Amino acid sequence: MAALMIPSDLFGQAQIFTRKEKLKDLTAKTVKVVLSGDEIFDEALKQAVTTSWTISPYEFCTSEEFQKIKTDSKFYFLIVVKGQQRKEAEPGIDLLTFVKGGEGADKSIEDMLEVVTFPLRSAVDPSGREFLLLPAFLTIMQEHAQNLTSSEVKAYTPLGANDSKKLRMKQIYFCEEDFAPQVDDKTVSSLDEDIFVKEDEEEVDEVFSNGVFNAVVSYVVAPSEPVNGSVCYKMLIGADNHKLYWYKKHKISPRQGAGFLDSDLKAIKLLRK
């Protein structure tokens, strides 16, 4: 009976901040793009952001500035972080993450509200292809971020490829190095005539840089020296529209090395029937 006597207007004062609610201002708030200190990468990032970042205002800042303002909820941040799996002695890959400032940021980036995180490159001895593909990474991240604010259900949706079925009508360009060592030659030879496997990755990069219509290119992110339990990310990205058409990951083991697996290629073949 005592509970029934509580004035009903007190319930109206309670605020429930769902993930969708917390992210609703992401297009209005300024994104601070945190520069890494690597001049070559930072220049590529600046150029990619200038040409591809469209969903919100942005400014560039240093790592030192980030440390000072990361707890300020007036800002979102785009920053490169290290990814390390439990069995790895050191970080295996770099990740590009989009996070919101606020409480918890003083503890670690992991305690900040994550919008979306994208696998960028190997942490040691990267291929360099990430420089060319950076505009696509940013486009993919922005599209995903905007989708998060469209409904409560989508607010919890992980990054993925929503248009994989459209691979049926695409020309697919694979770098041969993007195949795992265990891939069977028979599987590769069974691919249709609109799937091209190139020994020279520059040929694949040229397809992307030229924005070839209706073409997608492969991209793989994994540690340069993986251990059992390291994670490998496999992607197919549109050359003409920068959309994500394939996004899978697997744990590396003696039977499953870094790169596209037989199972990936067979699944792609099924999509094209």
Salt bridges, closest charged atoms under 4 A:
GLU21 OE2 - LYS24 NZ 2.74
ASP25 OD2 - LYS29 NZ 2.85
ASP25 OD2 - LYS100 NZ 3.21
GLU59 OE1 - LYS32 NZ 2.48
ASP72 OD2 - LYS74 NZ 2.67
ASP94 OD1 - LYS82 NZ 2.90
ASP94 OD2 - ARG121 NE 3.01
GLU130 OE2 - ARG121 NH1 3.39
GLU143 OE1 - LYS243 NZ 3.52
ASP163 OD1 - LYS166 NZ 3.96
ASP178 OD2 - ARG129 NH1 3.42
ASP192 OD2 - ARG272 NE 2.62
GLU203 OE1 - LYS198 NZ 3.63
ASP205 OD1 - ARG129 NE 2.81
ASP264 OD2 - LYS234 NZ 2.96
